[in-house]
Amino acid sequence: MPALGPDDLNAIRLTLKLAALTTVLLLLLATPLAWWLARTPSRWRAPVGAVVALPLVLPPTVLGFYLLVALGPHGPGGQLTQALGLGTLPFTFGGLLVGSLIYSLPFAVQPLQHAFEAVGTRPMEVAATLRARPLDAFFTVALPLARPGFVTAAILTFAHTIGEFGVVLMIGGNIPNQTRVVSTQIYGHVEALEYTQAHWLAGGMVLFSFAVLLGLALLNRRNVRVLP
């Protein structure tokens, strides 16, 4: 019997697809939010930052439950998607993607926020004296200086999405070729007492997680060395 069967390979492919889409979409969504959090003097900064960080402390099943209610046929999200002709999102790949976006949000926003805060106001002020418009200064000055934050955010978001379990199980279930990702596939193997297959997938997750943490440590060490 092969170590990884067709169902395992399909779960790996679906997991990589989910992680890639989540990472790309979150970098697009998190960048303006992180910029606002890093620069605004608004009194709403702390409450918004707390909401962004909420998935870090909430049990995944709690977050998954409320997503299930909100996106269900009687929830506001579900009524909206039904009005748009999209049906309901729970137990679909689309619902899985929405859950991953919300659950991984702080892993994208916080590194970007810290990177933008490290840039400071001086480079933007210099750009303004050179008659650069705020948007031009953002793309030509702030984004290049915050590049390490984008790399960290992308790595953490991708890795965190691959390791999700509670949220994806609540909002997506465990449907083969649709919502069954690596974490739920391992769970299924254990339930079926298929420990050899579970070992292969779980071991791969351990090695992947170690590689991510080692890569981040080396990246941070390199960034510290290049600082003036």
C-alpha positions, 0 to 999 in steps of 0.5 A: 500500500502506498504511503500516500493515497489519492485522497491524501494527494487531493487533500494536499493539493486543496490545502496548497490551493487554499493557502495560496489564495488566502495569502494573496487575498490577505496581503491585498486586504491587510496592506491598507488596514495595516497602514491605517493602524500604523499611521492613524491617531484615531481613537478607533485604532485600539478597538480595530486592532483588538478585532483584528487580533481576536482570532489569536485568542478565540477558540477556532471552534467558536470562530467557526461556529459564528461564521457558520451562523453568519454565512448560513441561510438565515445569517446576514452573510448567507442572505447576501450571498443568496440574493447575489445568486451564489447560494450559501457558503458553508461546506463549500470551498468558498466558505473555507476561503472566507473562514481562512481569511478571517482566521489568518487575518492577524498573521498578515496584518500584524507583521505589516503594521510593525513594518510600517511603524518601523518605516516611520514618518521621516521617509514619507515627509522627505517624499512629500518635500520632493512633491510626491503625492501620498499614493506615489510615496506609499508605493515607491517609498513605504512599500519597498522599505516594508518589504521584510514585513511583507515576506514575514506576513506571506510566510506566516499566513501561508503556514498558518492556513495549512495548519488550520483545523477547527475553523475549516472543520466547522465551516467546511466540514470534511468533504472529499475533493471540496473541503477536505484539507490535510489537517482534516485528512489526518483526523479522518485517518486517526478515526479510521485507525490508519496510523501509517497514513496519518504518520506520513501526513503529520510528519510532513506537517512537522517538517514543514512547520520546522522549515517555516520557523527556521526560515523566519529565524534566518530571515529576521537575523539577516534583516537585523544584520543589514540595519544601519 
